[in-house]
């Protein structure tokens, strides 16, 4: 039998339909209520076994991708979350062999769509498959939670409620497809910087609560009701750091989007459309207004990290 030498995993971006943020905890994190929604913007991660004679446990990372996704801004050393994911799985299972990780980026870098977290999740799945470690999904979810607050969700995909730091997940029903426009800004925003701005702007933040109206709208597939319930506590902080985002949101609202919000910690702005044709129209309006670097149209929800070859 021929040994498996490479595994490719496709993994989706996310948008936060609700991001409720509590006060800073003693450990520096915040309690969150996070309604994650996976959308059809995908990175691909290929993990390839290195030739015999490579240094034990050596991990080489190579990054390519669409120019607008910002692949040149992705670190290619041990600080990269995908490299850390492979190292953690190898440590836990003792099955690690020298590998090359190839990331092909489509998810914007530092854009509030969890691209780095998605790549880490995809690397866990790819290495688990290549090394035949046979990890149960819950064990992979536990490893993902150790890597970062957003890493677990791309393993599940679809739509889910995240609590704790966002890593405790409960799937939510989504009764119909949702069509999205994402307006990408030049450059990124540091998640840590946005949370620090949030703490300054809202020192009296209450404990976060899930919005039942949003959950009901998702279950019924009522896109207009979903749009009306979109909410992100970090939006004010992101706009304080990048004031031009308020103009981008205004253009989408004027174009008739069912709902608008900054995605995660930004600076990507998300617009919910009535259908695919409406999404194309809103995207064109955003580009005409010159309020973003480029746009992406997508739909959700979609499955999580999946082996494609």
C-alpha positions in Angstrom: 0.0 0.0 0.0 1.4 3.4 -1.0 1.9 5.7 2.0 -0.1 9.0 2.1 2.3 11.9 1.4 0.0 15.0 1.2 -3.4 16.1 2.5 -5.3 19.2 1.4 -8.0 20.7 3.6 -10.4 23.5 2.6 -11.6 25.7 5.5 -14.1 28.6 5.6 -14.0 32.2 6.9 -16.5 33.3 9.5 -18.7 36.3 10.2 -20.0 37.1 13.7 -23.7 37.6 13.5 -23.6 38.6 17.2 -20.5 39.4 19.2 -21.3 40.4 22.8 -18.3 41.2 24.9 -18.2 41.3 28.7 -15.7 43.1 30.9 -12.0 42.1 30.9 -11.3 39.1 33.1 -8.3 38.7 35.5 -6.7 36.4 32.9 -6.9 39.2 30.3 -9.6 37.5 28.3 -13.2 38.6 28.0 -16.4 36.5 28.3 -18.1 36.4 25.0 -21.3 35.4 23.3 -20.4 34.8 19.8 -22.8 33.7 17.1 -20.4 32.3 14.4 -21.5 31.8 10.8 -19.3 30.1 8.3 -19.2 31.6 4.8 -18.0 30.5 1.3 -14.6 32.3 1.4 -12.0 29.5 1.7 -8.4 29.0 2.5 -6.7 25.8 1.4 -4.0 24.1 3.6 -1.8 21.3 2.2 0.4 19.4 4.5 3.1 17.3 2.8 5.5 14.8 4.3 9.1 15.8 4.0 11.8 13.6 2.3 13.6 11.1 4.5 16.6 12.7 6.2 14.8 15.9 7.1 15.4 17.2 10.6 13.0 15.4 13.1 9.9 17.4 13.7 10.9 20.1 11.2 7.9 22.2 9.9 8.4 24.5 6.9 5.6 27.0 6.1 5.0 28.5 2.6 2.2 31.1 2.0 0.6 32.0 -1.3 -2.7 33.5 -2.2 -4.8 36.2 -3.8 -3.0 39.6 -3.6 -5.9 41.3 -2.0 -6.0 38.7 0.8 -2.6 39.9 2.1 -0.5 36.7 2.0 2.8 38.7 2.3 1.6 39.8 5.8 1.4 36.2 7.1 4.3 35.2 9.3 6.1 32.1 8.0 7.8 31.2 11.3 6.9 29.5 14.6 4.7 32.4 15.5 2.2 31.3 12.8 -0.9 29.6 14.3 -0.8 26.8 11.7 2.7 25.9 12.6 1.8 25.9 16.3 -1.2 23.7 15.5 1.0 21.1 13.9 3.5 21.2 16.7 0.7 20.9 19.4 -0.8 17.8 17.6 2.6 16.2 17.2 3.4 16.8 20.9 0.0 15.4 22.0 0.2 12.3 19.8 3.9 11.6 19.4 3.1 11.0 15.7 4.6 14.1 14.2 7.0 13.7 11.2 8.8 16.5 9.2 6.3 18.4 7.1 5.8 21.3 4.8 2.6 23.4 5.3 1.4 25.3 2.2 -1.3 27.9 2.9 -3.2 29.3 0.0 -5.0 32.4 1.3 -8.3 33.8 0.1 -9.6 34.9 3.6 -8.3 38.4 4.3 -5.4 38.6 6.7 -6.2 40.6 9.9 -9.6 41.3 8.5 -11.9 40.0 11.3 -12.9 36.8 9.5 -10.6 34.4 11.5 -8.3 33.5 8.6 -5.4 32.6 10.9 -7.7 30.6 13.1 -9.2 28.8 10.1 -5.7 27.9 8.9 -4.8 26.4 12.3 -8.0 24.4 12.3 -7.3 23.1 8.8 -3.8 22.2 9.8 -5.1 20.1 12.7 -7.4 18.2 10.3 -4.7 17.8 7.7 -2.0 16.6 10.1 -4.5 14.2 11.9 -5.2 12.7 8.5 -1.6 12.5 7.2 -0.2 11.1 10.5 -3.2 8.8 11.0 -3.5 9.9 14.6 -7.3 9.2 14.7 -8.2 12.0 17.0 -11.8 12.2 18.0 -13.5 15.5 17.0 -13.9 16.6 20.6 -10.2 16.0 21.2 -9.4 18.2 18.2 -11.8 20.8 19.5 -10.0 20.8 22.8 -6.6 21.3 21.1 -8.1 24.1 19.0 -9.4 25.9 22.1 -5.9 25.8 23.5 -4.5 27.4 20.4 -7.0 30.3 20.4 -10.5 31.5 21.0 -11.6 31.3 17.3 -9.8 28.1 16.3 -12.5 25.6 17.3 -15.3 27.0 15.2 -13.8 26.4 11.8 -13.6 22.7 12.7 -17.4 22.7 13.0 -18.5 25.3 10.5 -22.1 26.0 9.7 -23.6 28.3 12.5 -22.8 28.0 16.2 -23.1 29.8 19.5 -19.7 30.3 21.1 -19.5 31.1 24.8 -16.6 31.4 27.3 -13.8 32.9 25.3 -15.8 31.8 22.2 -14.4 28.3 22.3 -17.4 26.5 23.9 -19.6 25.7 20.9 -23.2 24.8 20.5 -24.5 24.3 16.9 -27.4 26.6 15.9 -30.0 25.8 13.2 -29.9 28.0 10.1 -33.1 27.6 8.2 -32.1 29.2 5.0 -29.1 30.4 3.0 -27.8 33.9 3.7 -26.0 36.0 1.0 -23.2 38.4 2.0 -21.0 41.1 0.8 -17.7 41.8 2.5 -16.0 45.1 2.0 -12.2 44.7 2.5 -10.2 47.6 3.8 -6.5 48.4 3.1 -4.4 46.9 5.8 -5.7 45.1 8.9 -6.6 45.7 12.6 -4.9 44.1 15.6 -7.5 42.1 17.6 -5.7 43.0 20.8 -5.7 46.7 19.9 -9.5 46.6 19.2 -10.2 44.9 22.6 -8.0 47.5 24.4 -10.0 50.2 22.7 -13.2 48.5 23.7 -12.1 48.4 27.4 -11.4 52.1 27.3 -14.7 52.9 25.6 -16.9 50.6 27.7 -15.3 50.0 31.1 -18.7 49.2 32.6 -19.5 46.4 30.0 -22.2 44.0 31.3 -22.0 40.2 31.1 -22.8 39.2 27.5 -26.2 37.6 26.6 -27.3 35.8 23.5 -30.0 37.5 21.5 -33.0 35.2 21.3 -34.4 37.2 18.4 -31.3 36.4 16.3 -31.5 32.7 17.2 -35.2 32.6 16.2 -34.6 34.5 12.9 -31.8 32.1 12.0 -33.9 29.0 12.7 -36.8 30.4 10.6 -34.5 31.4 7.7 -35.9 35.0 7.8 -33.0 36.9 6.3 -34.6 40.3 7.0 -35.0 39.4 10.7 -31.4 38.2 10.8 -30.3 41.5 9.3 -32.2 43.5 11.9 -30.6 41.5 14.7 -26.9 41.7 13.6 -24.8 43.2 16.4 -21.1 43.6 17.3 -20.0 45.1 20.6 -16.5 45.7 19.1 -17.8 47.8 16.2 -17.5 51.1 18.0 -13.9 50.3 19.0 -13.0 49.3 15.5 -14.5 52.5 14.1 -12.7 54.6 16.7 -9.4 53.2 15.3 -10.5 53.3 11.6 -13.2 56.1 11.4 -13.5 55.5 7.6 -15.4 52.3 8.4 -18.4 54.3 9.4 -18.6 55.6 5.8 -18.3 52.1 4.4 -21.2 50.9 6.6 -23.3 53.9 5.6 -22.9 53.2 1.8 -24.0 49.6 2.3 -27.0 50.7 4.4 -28.0 53.3 1.7 -27.6 50.5 -0.9 -30.4 48.6 0.8 -28.5 45.9 2.8 -30.7 44.0 5.2 -28.1 44.4 7.9 -24.6 45.8 8.3 -21.8 45.4 10.8 -18.0 45.3 11.2 -16.9 41.6 11.0 -15.3 40.6 14.3 -12.5 43.0 15.3 -12.5 44.4 11.7 -11.7 46.1 9.5 -13.8 44.1 7.1 -17.4 45.2 6.9 -20.2 42.7 6.3 -23.5 43.4 4.5 -26.4 41.0 4.4 -28.2 40.9 1.1 -31.7 39.6 0.1 -30.3 37.2 -2.5 -27.2 36.7 -4.7 -28.3 39.3 -7.3 -28.8 41.9 -4.5 -25.3 41.0 -3.1 -23.8 41.8 -6.5 -25.6 45.1 -6.7 -24.5 46.1 -3.2 -20.9 45.1 -4.0 -20.9 47.2 -7.1 -22.2 50.2 -5.2 -19.5 49.9 -2.5 -16.8 49.8 -5.2 -18.4 52.8 -7.0 -18.3 54.8 -3.8 -14.6 54.1 -3.4 -15.1 53.1 0.3 -13.2 49.9 0.2 -10.2 48.2 -1.4 -12.3 45.4 -2.9 -15.4 43.3 -2.2 -16.2 39.6 -1.9 -19.6 38.1 -2.3 -20.3 34.8 -0.4 -23.1 32.7 1.1 -23.6 30.8 4.3 -23.7 28.7 6.1 -21.1 26.2 4.9 -19.4 23.2 6.4 -16.2 23.4 8.5 -12.7 22.2 7.6 -12.9 19.3 5.1 -10.4 17.1 3.4 -10.5 17.7 -0.3 -7.6 15.6 -1.5 
